[in-house]
Amino acid sequence: MARNNHWDQDDQKQYQHVHDSEVDRGQDERSAERIAAATVNKQRTREGRTLRQEQERRGQGQDAKAE
C-alpha cells in the first residue's frame, strides 16, 4: 500500500480499492499503484486538502489579519 503522510485513513482505503480494482482489470502492479495514487490525489485536490492548498489558506489568513 502506498504511504503518504498527508493521506488520512479514508484516502488509504480509497487507494487500496482503486489499486485492487485496477489489478482485477488487468493492470500491472506499478500501473495500478500510479493510477490509485493519482485518483486519491485528484480527489484531495478537488476537496482542497493538498498540502499546498492548506499552506495557501494559512498564508492568506495571516495576510488578512495583518491588514
Secondary structure as GFF3:
##gff-version 3
##sequence-region A 1 67
A	DSSP	alpha_helix	9	24	.	.	.	ID=ss1
A	DSSP	alpha_helix	29	46	.	.	.	ID=ss2
A	DSSP	alpha_helix	51	66	.	.	.	ID=ss3
###
